[in-house]
Amino acid sequence: MVKVNENYLKLKAGYLFPEISKRVNNYTQANSNSKVIKLGIGDVTEPLPKACVNAMGEALNEMGTNNGFKGYGPEQGYGWLREKISVNDFISRGCQISSEEIFVSDGSKCDSSNILDILGDDNLIAVTDPVYPVYVDTNVMTGRTGETLQNGIYQGLVYLAINEENNFQPEIPKKKVDIVYLCFPNNPTGATITKQELKKWVDYAIENKSLILFDAAYEAFIQDKNIPHSIYEIEGAKNCAIEFRSFSKNAGFTGVRCAYTVIPKNLSGQNSKGDKIDLWSLWNRRQCTKFNGVSYIVQRGAEAVYSSQGKKEVNSLIDFYMKNAEIMQKKLRSAGFKVYGGDNAPYVWIKVPDRMTSWDFFDYLLEKADVVGTPGSGFGLAGEGYFRLSAFNSRLNVNNAMERIINI
Ligand SMILES: *Cc1c(COP(=O)(O)O)cnc(C)c1O
């Protein structure tokens, strides 16, 4: 009989979001007149920017003509989109990232997983705790961890706690790690990192010849002018970091699918003999072999994000969600909760009341307020005692959910 990849059997049973759905379904079946408001999964709710809709409509029509038809595009993405990205997202912030260093893809979730294809199996890997579960699970699936311990921790990974005590700033590891995943603004905590703090990581990575995998999926939500949008705002980062960006959260492309990954040309790793190998070439080879590019129509939609109308519309989407976050912070604080995040990210991260676990609080909020959130423990051991509420929802739902929580 065919053998399976046994690494998958190490994965913790009951992935977070299926477990949430199960509990919500059980609850709504037993309470058929309840109107549950979901502030759980981090998915956008507002419609696409008109600029993107129009651009995609035009591109679709173009594809239906003899002159405008296009087959396979470049695996790395069309030059015109990579150029817009380079100029608008990097050069404008003083980061010397050229269009060639940008690889357009159909999502950061897959990019942040696929990147492991070009990295050796025996690297020591560090993640923050709590963490976006994709980083951990893809390391498990590819056999880069040991078994899971009783408390859900995987052997072989280095966990960097981020919590109230350290102001949600991961501490630089005492020992050398080869790869570290950083996500700022952070999902799930909504925390940010200053240039000074990020500089410490870049210095550490250069000194230890480590690689930083920097996930900036939420950079568009940054309000504070001093917070870096890209790791390449930090001197030296081009020698030690890969950055993941996505159109999912800024332009509402979660269902359209477009993202990109930055691999600087001078970034390198080494082979077992100690020779320097450049990562750009490996990733380019990987993409050309395993990926056939993002739809032309979608790339035209992504390009429109950088038009003047697109920029305006994206800004108003961000303002809308960040106003939700502000309402949530205010109301939750007035209800006596300790609230973190929500200033530069569409997530608020609250401390659950004493003696409750994150899952206790999940059930409590569901039963008393018909509101669904995400238990912090689902993102890692150090997330226990916390709870994530997402600002991705209509104003009406946010207002109603907050009123219900206040009136428990
Ligand atoms: C939503 C999100 C992404 C974006 O993923 P896509 O596959 O591009 O939709 C990336 N990283 C984090 C942490 C996210 O929350």
The ligand as an SDF file (V2000), in Angstrom:
LIG
                    3D

 15 15  0  0  0  0  0  0  0  0999 V2000
   -3.8300   37.0410    5.9150 C   0  0  0  0  0  0  0  0  0  0  0  0
   -2.3970   36.7790    6.1400 C   0  0  0  0  0  0  0  0  0  0  0  0
   -1.5340   36.6040    5.0680 C   0  0  0  0  0  0  0  0  0  0  0  0
   -2.0140   36.7170    3.6420 C   0  0  0  0  0  0  0  0  0  0  0  0
   -2.1980   35.4780    3.0810 O   0  0  0  0  0  0  0  0  0  0  0  0
   -2.6740   35.3450    1.5790 P   0  0  0  0  0  0  0  0  0  0  0  0
   -2.3660   33.9030    1.2550 O   0  0  0  0  0  0  0  0  0  0  0  0
   -1.8550   36.2910    0.7540 O   0  0  0  0  0  0  0  0  0  0  0  0
   -4.1390   35.6410    1.5200 O   0  0  0  0  0  0  0  0  0  0  0  0
   -0.1930   36.3930    5.3330 C   0  0  0  0  0  0  0  0  0  0  0  0
    0.2760   36.3480    6.5880 N   0  0  0  0  0  0  0  0  0  0  0  0
   -0.5150   36.5140    7.6420 C   0  0  0  0  0  0  0  0  0  0  0  0
    0.0490   36.5050    8.9940 C   0  0  0  0  0  0  0  0  0  0  0  0
   -1.8900   36.7130    7.4550 C   0  0  0  0  0  0  0  0  0  0  0  0
   -2.6800   36.8710    8.5110 O   0  0  0  0  0  0  0  0  0  0  0  0
  1  2  1  0
  2  3  1  0
  2 14  2  0
  3  4  1  0
  3 10  2  0
  4  5  1  0
  5  6  1  0
  6  7  2  0
  6  8  1  0
  6  9  1  0
 10 11  1  0
 11 12  2  0
 12 13  1  0
 12 14  1  0
 14 15  1  0
M  END
$$$$
